[in-house]
Amino acid sequence: MTNVIDNKEEQRFELEVDGHTAFAAYDKDGDIVVFTHTVAPTELRGQGVGSRLVEGALSQVRAAGGRVRPLCTFVAGYIAQHPQWGDLRA
């Protein structure tokens, strides 16, 4: 199982795979998590790491009772393709 962590100090959700870290950066606006950009190292691309990262991040936002504003096109696209997360949009 993958373990997405919320690195609050860096304001990003992180997922480490094979010694490489993918992350989804965010800003906070009250209880709204504003996703600004997502980065997956070249070594991890094409393996579904970005999707696992975003799913883990959204799960944590939901568990905390928050909402999301996806300025990042990857996060916005993920939510559009997975309607079960649509209720989190602020």
N, C-alpha and C positions, 0 to 999 in steps of 0.2 A: 504494500500500500504506500502511496506517496504521502509525504508530509509537508504540506504548505504551511509556512510560518509567517506570522505577521511581524515583520521587523519594524516596530513602531518608531524606533530611533531614526531609521532611514526612510520611513514612510513608504514602505513597499512590502508586498507579499512576495515571498521567495520560495522557490522549489529547487532543491539541489538534486542533480542527477549525474552520476558518473564524474563527480568532481567539478561540475559546471553548474552555475546558478542562473536560472531564469527568474525574472521578476516582473511584477506589475506595480508600477509606481502610482502613488495616490496622494491627494491632499484631502484634508478633512474640512467639512463645512457643517458643523454641528454633528448630527448623527448620519450625515450623508458622506459616503466615501466617493470622492471624485477621482476616477481612474484617468490618469494623464497619458501614460504610455506603458507598453509591454515590451520586454526585451528577452529574446531567447538566443543564447550563444549559437554561433554557426554549427557547432558540434551537436547541438540538440534539435536543430530544425528538422521538420518532417517526421518527428516521432510522437506527435501528440502532446508534447510537454506543455506547450502554451495552453491548450485546452484543459489539461489537468490542473495547471496553475490557476487559471481563471475559475474553474469549478470549485477548487479548494478555497479560493479567496471569497467567492460569492457565498459559499456555505458558511464561512466565518462571519461575513457581514449579516447574513440572515440570522444566524444563531445569536448575534449581539443585538438584534432588533433594528439594524440600520437599513439604510437605503443606498442606492448607487446612482451616480451620474457618470455614464461612460463616455468621456471625451475621447478616449483611446478607441480607434477604429476596430482593433482586434477584440476588445471587450464588448463593444457595441455589437459587432458581428456575431460574437458567441451568444450573446443574449437573444439576438434576433433568430438564431438558428435553434435555440433551446428555450422554448416558450415557458418552461417551468420556472425560469428566473425572471420573467418579465415583470412580476409583481414587485421586484426590488427597485425598479427604475423610479427615480425621484422626479 
